[in-house]
Amino acid sequence: MPDLHFTLVTPDKLVRSEDVHMVVVPGVEGEFGAMAGHAPVMTVLKDGPLAIYRTAGGAPETIQVSGGFAEVGEHGLTVLAESVG
């Protein structure tokens, strides 16, 4: 399966823009895993860890996010966070 293009931005800067296997997003309605081919969705973020899996079966890298939105679309996953820790 092709990789998911993942972009993480804050009001101040572009934090990440890379191809990954999967990202687990802390949405206000629950966590969800976004992979290539995921149906389009948009959600408000809750404060918590964003888990980035570079490869299938690999250990995740986590980044704390606070506030913002996440959108999965035809170009991948874009996370617009108020801040990252």
C-alpha positions in Angstrom: 0.0 0.0 0.0 1.4 3.5 -0.8 2.4 5.8 2.0 0.3 8.5 3.5 1.5 12.1 3.0 1.5 13.7 6.5 1.8 17.4 7.2 1.8 19.0 10.7 1.7 22.8 11.0 1.2 25.4 13.7 0.5 29.1 13.3 4.2 29.7 13.5 5.8 27.0 11.3 5.7 23.9 9.3 6.6 21.1 11.8 6.6 18.1 9.5 5.8 17.2 5.9 6.7 13.6 5.0 5.4 10.2 3.8 4.5 7.8 6.6 2.7 4.5 7.1 0.1 5.7 9.6 -0.7 8.5 12.0 -3.0 8.0 15.0 -4.9 11.3 15.6 -6.4 12.3 19.0 -9.8 13.6 17.8 -12.5 14.9 20.2 -14.8 12.1 19.1 -12.0 9.5 19.7 -8.7 8.5 18.3 -8.4 7.3 14.7 -5.7 5.9 12.6 -5.2 7.5 9.1 -3.5 5.5 6.4 -3.3 5.9 2.6 -6.7 5.5 1.1 -8.6 6.7 4.3 -12.0 8.1 3.6 -12.1 11.9 3.7 -12.8 13.2 7.3 -12.3 16.4 9.3 -12.2 16.5 13.1 -11.3 18.9 16.0 -8.2 17.8 17.9 -8.2 17.2 21.6 -4.9 17.7 23.5 -2.9 14.6 23.4 -0.3 12.5 21.6 -0.1 12.2 17.8 1.5 8.8 17.1 3.5 8.7 13.8 4.3 5.2 12.4 7.0 5.5 9.7 6.7 1.8 8.8 4.2 -1.0 9.3 4.9 -2.7 12.6 7.4 0.0 13.7 7.4 1.8 17.0 5.6 5.1 16.9 7.1 8.5 17.4 4.8 10.7 19.4 4.3 14.5 19.3 2.0 16.3 21.8 -0.5 18.5 20.1 -2.9 21.1 21.6 -6.0 22.3 19.9 -6.6 22.6 16.2 -8.0 20.4 13.4 -7.1 17.4 11.4 -8.2 16.7 7.8 -7.8 13.6 5.7 -8.3 14.3 2.0 -7.1 13.2 -1.3 -3.6 14.7 -0.7 -3.1 12.9 2.7 -3.4 14.0 6.3 -3.0 17.6 7.4 -2.9 18.5 11.1 -3.3 22.1 12.0 -2.4 22.3 15.7 -2.4 25.4 17.9 0.8 24.2 19.5 3.1 21.2 19.6 5.2 20.0 22.5 
